[in-house]
Amino acid sequence: MSTPAQSPAPPQHKSHVWEHLPTVPEAVASLLRTVVVALFLLTFVVQPFLIPSESMEHTLLVGDFLLVNKQVFAPGGKLLGQMLPYRQIRRGDIVVFHHPEPHPYLVKRVVGIPGDRIRIEDGRVSVNGTVTNEPYAAFEPAAPNLFRDNFPAKIYTDPEVDPDWWKQMQTLTRDGELVVPADDYFVLGDNRNHSYDSRSWGFVPRQAIIARPLVIYFSVRHPSSTDLQQATDDRLGHDRELTARLAAFARWKRIFRVVH
């Protein structure tokens, strides 16, 4: 028997999917929403900063670009406080704060909170009678400084120390320990021998603290005064050396590194 021939299947017609292109008003509205979100974030949540000095080495390096959280230490009312987390300042926190000199903003690490008793002996910090564990602290080579390495000092020996701070420090020293007043914080740079901090100009008021660093979003290689290797001559290099220098202008491994 012969198999009856089957009629060919009807051709499949592909349906056309028409993509909707945004109109001008829709595009403008989308752009405005993006701008509003960006302004909200920059105003209330994050802000970019650039590290200009070596005082926080090796946690933060000269040329690091930071995004900081402006909300974590500054509650903004009931609504914003519920949307964004808030907590008290703790020992070990890195903070950004207002400071009149030498720059409008500084970044340091909190060593003492209100009520703490601070003492520094041979560069080692004791809080409330206990030597603190500070794996982040660096001690780059520097000339001896009795005021810097042994604090609070009994004798005024460093011309960089603010004289008003020296007078206040004498009234707050008990049994060789500096007592941190209410609503004030004692801060130090991680690079202890190359940091201009609370040892020289005093406490940071609570209202001056504005943010906490979150992440390094970019880092440009920049020489530091504590670098051991310096250029030895000005001879011209080969093209491959130039290419290598161009490729190494940034610290790529530091990008998106969380700050702590």
C-alpha positions as CSV (number, residue, x, y, z in Angstrom):
1,M,0.0,0.0,0.0
2,S,1.1,3.4,-0.8
3,T,1.3,5.9,2.0
4,P,-1.0,8.9,1.4
5,A,0.9,12.0,0.8
6,Q,0.7,14.6,3.6
7,S,-0.1,18.1,2.9
8,P,2.7,20.6,3.7
9,A,2.4,22.4,7.0
10,P,1.2,26.0,6.7
11,P,3.9,28.5,6.9
12,Q,4.6,30.0,10.3
13,H,4.2,33.7,10.5
14,K,6.4,35.4,13.0
15,S,4.7,38.0,15.0
16,H,6.3,41.4,15.0
17,V,7.2,42.8,18.4
18,W,7.3,46.5,18.3
19,E,9.6,48.2,20.8
20,H,8.3,51.3,22.4
21,L,10.7,54.1,22.0
22,P,10.4,56.7,24.8
23,T,8.9,60.0,23.9
24,V,10.7,63.2,24.7
25,P,8.6,63.9,27.8
26,E,9.3,60.3,29.0
27,A,13.0,60.7,28.4
28,V,13.1,64.0,30.3
29,A,11.1,62.5,33.2
30,S,13.5,59.6,33.4
31,L,16.5,61.9,33.4
32,L,14.9,64.0,36.1
33,R,14.3,61.0,38.3
34,T,18.0,60.0,37.9
35,V,19.1,63.5,38.9
36,V,16.8,63.6,41.9
37,V,18.1,60.2,43.2
38,A,21.7,61.4,42.6
39,L,21.1,64.6,44.5
40,F,19.4,62.8,47.3
41,L,22.3,60.4,47.7
42,L,25.0,63.1,47.5
43,T,23.0,65.3,50.0
44,F,22.0,62.8,52.6
45,V,23.9,59.5,52.1
46,V,27.3,59.6,50.3
47,Q,29.9,62.1,49.3
48,P,33.2,61.7,47.4
49,F,36.6,62.7,49.0
50,L,40.2,62.5,48.0
51,I,43.0,61.6,50.5
52,P,45.7,64.3,50.2
53,S,48.2,63.2,52.9
54,E,49.9,60.2,54.4
55,S,48.5,60.5,57.9
56,M,46.2,57.4,57.5
57,E,48.7,55.1,55.9
58,H,48.5,52.3,55.3
59,T,44.7,52.1,55.7
60,L,44.2,55.1,53.3
61,L,46.9,56.2,50.8
62,V,47.6,59.5,49.1
63,G,45.5,59.4,46.0
64,D,42.6,57.3,47.3
65,F,39.2,58.4,46.3
66,L,36.5,57.6,48.9
67,L,32.8,57.4,49.1
68,V,31.7,58.2,52.7
69,N,28.4,57.5,54.5
70,K,27.0,60.8,55.8
71,Q,23.9,59.2,57.4
72,V,25.4,56.6,59.7
73,F,26.4,59.1,62.4
74,A,23.8,61.8,61.7
75,P,20.1,60.8,62.1
76,G,17.9,62.9,59.9
77,G,14.6,62.6,61.7
78,K,12.1,59.8,62.0
79,L,11.5,59.1,58.3
80,L,15.1,59.2,57.1
81,G,16.2,57.5,60.3
82,Q,14.0,54.5,59.5
83,M,15.1,54.3,55.9
84,L,18.9,54.5,56.6
85,P,20.8,52.8,59.4
86,Y,22.2,54.9,62.3
87,R,24.5,54.0,65.2
88,Q,26.7,55.6,67.8
89,I,30.4,56.3,67.2
90,R,32.7,53.6,68.5
91,R,36.4,53.2,69.2
92,G,38.2,52.2,66.1
93,D,35.8,54.0,63.7
94,I,37.3,56.0,60.9
95,V,35.5,59.3,60.8
96,V,35.4,62.4,58.5
97,F,34.9,65.7,60.4
98,H,35.0,69.4,60.1
99,H,38.2,71.1,61.2
100,P,39.2,74.7,60.7
101,E,42.9,74.0,60.1
102,P,44.7,73.0,58.0
103,H,41.8,71.7,55.8
104,P,38.0,72.0,56.1
105,Y,37.7,68.2,56.4
106,L,39.9,65.7,58.0
107,V,39.8,61.9,58.3
108,K,41.2,60.1,61.4
109,R,40.5,57.1,63.6
110,V,38.6,57.3,66.9
111,V,40.7,56.2,69.8
112,G,38.8,57.6,72.7
113,I,35.1,58.2,73.3
114,P,33.5,60.3,76.1
115,G,34.6,59.2,79.5
116,D,37.7,57.3,78.3
117,R,41.1,57.7,79.9
118,I,43.9,58.0,77.3
119,R,47.6,57.5,77.7
120,I,50.4,56.9,75.1
121,E,53.7,55.4,76.1
122,D,56.4,54.8,73.6
123,G,53.8,55.2,70.9
124,R,51.4,52.5,72.2
125,V,47.9,53.7,73.1
126,S,46.3,52.6,76.4
127,V,42.6,53.2,77.0
128,N,41.2,52.9,80.5
129,G,44.4,51.3,81.7
130,T,44.6,48.6,78.9
131,V,47.0,48.7,76.0
132,T,44.9,48.6,72.8
133,N,45.4,46.1,69.9
134,E,45.8,48.2,66.8
135,P,46.8,46.1,63.8
136,Y,46.1,49.1,61.6
137,A,48.7,51.4,63.2
138,A,51.9,52.1,61.3
139,F,55.1,53.6,62.6
140,E,57.0,55.0,59.7
141,P,60.6,56.3,60.5
142,A,60.6,59.7,62.0
143,A,62.7,61.8,64.4
144,P,62.1,61.1,68.1
145,N,59.4,63.3,69.6
146,L,58.7,63.0,73.3
147,F,55.3,64.8,73.1
148,R,54.1,62.6,70.2
149,D,55.3,59.3,71.6
150,N,54.4,59.9,75.3
151,F,51.1,61.6,75.9
152,P,49.9,63.5,77.8
153,A,53.2,65.2,78.3
154,K,54.2,67.1,81.4
155,I,56.3,69.6,79.6
156,Y,55.5,71.8,76.6
157,T,58.1,70.7,74.1
158,D,56.5,70.8,70.6
159,P,55.9,74.1,68.9
160,E,53.3,72.5,66.7
161,V,51.0,71.9,69.7
162,D,48.2,74.4,70.0
163,P,48.9,76.5,73.2
164,D,45.2,76.7,74.0
165,W,44.9,72.9,73.7
166,W,48.0,72.6,76.0
167,K,46.2,74.6,78.7
168,Q,43.0,72.6,78.4
169,M,44.9,69.3,78.4
170,Q,46.4,70.2,81.8
171,T,42.9,70.6,83.3
172,L,41.8,67.2,82.0
173,T,44.8,65.1,83.0
174,R,44.3,62.8,85.9
175,D,47.1,60.5,87.2
176,G,48.9,60.8,83.8
177,E,45.8,60.0,81.8
178,L,43.8,62.3,79.6
179,V,40.0,62.1,80.4
180,V,37.8,62.6,77.3
181,P,34.9,65.0,78.1
182,A,31.3,64.4,77.2
183,D,30.4,64.9,73.5
184,D,34.1,64.9,72.5
185,Y,36.3,62.3,70.8
186,F,40.1,61.7,70.8
187,V,41.3,60.8,67.3
188,L,44.7,59.7,65.8
189,G,46.0,59.0,62.3
190,D,47.0,55.4,61.6
191,N,50.4,56.6,60.5
192,R,51.3,57.6,64.1
193,N,54.6,59.3,63.4
194,H,53.3,61.4,60.5
195,S,49.9,62.5,61.7
196,Y,48.7,65.9,62.9
197,D,45.8,64.9,65.2
198,S,44.3,65.2,68.7
199,R,47.7,65.1,70.3
200,S,48.4,68.5,68.7
201,W,45.1,70.3,68.6
202,G,42.7,68.5,70.9
203,F,39.3,66.8,70.7
204,V,36.8,66.5,67.9
205,P,33.3,67.7,69.0
206,R,30.4,65.3,68.3
207,Q,28.7,67.8,66.1
208,A,31.8,68.2,63.9
209,I,31.7,64.5,62.8
210,I,29.8,64.2,59.6
211,A,30.6,60.8,57.9
212,R,32.3,57.4,57.9
213,P,34.3,56.2,54.9
214,L,32.6,53.3,53.0
215,V,34.7,52.3,50.1
216,I,37.7,53.3,47.9
217,Y,36.2,53.7,44.5
218,F,39.4,54.7,42.7
219,S,43.1,55.2,43.7
220,V,45.7,57.1,41.7
221,R,49.4,56.4,42.5
222,H,50.8,59.4,44.2
223,P,54.2,59.8,46.0
224,S,54.1,60.1,49.7
225,S,56.6,61.8,51.9
226,T,57.1,58.5,53.7
227,D,58.0,56.5,50.5
228,L,61.4,54.9,50.8
229,Q,62.0,54.6,47.1
230,Q,62.7,57.9,45.2
231,A,63.7,58.6,41.6
232,T,67.5,58.5,41.2
233,D,68.0,60.3,37.9
234,D,66.1,61.8,35.0
235,R,67.2,59.5,32.1
236,L,64.7,58.9,29.4
237,G,63.2,55.4,29.3
238,H,62.2,53.1,26.5
239,D,58.7,52.9,25.0
240,R,57.9,49.7,27.0
241,E,58.8,51.5,30.2
242,L,56.4,54.3,29.2
243,T,53.6,51.9,28.5
244,A,54.2,50.2,31.9
245,R,54.1,53.6,33.6
246,L,50.8,54.5,31.9
247,A,49.3,51.1,32.8
248,A,50.4,51.5,36.5
249,F,49.1,55.1,37.1
250,A,46.3,53.7,39.3
251,R,46.3,51.2,42.2
252,W,43.8,48.8,40.6
253,K,43.7,46.4,43.5
254,R,42.5,49.1,45.8
255,I,39.4,49.9,43.7
256,F,36.2,49.0,45.6
257,R,38.1,48.1,48.7
258,V,35.9,48.5,51.8
259,V,37.4,50.8,54.4
260,H,37.7,49.6,58.0
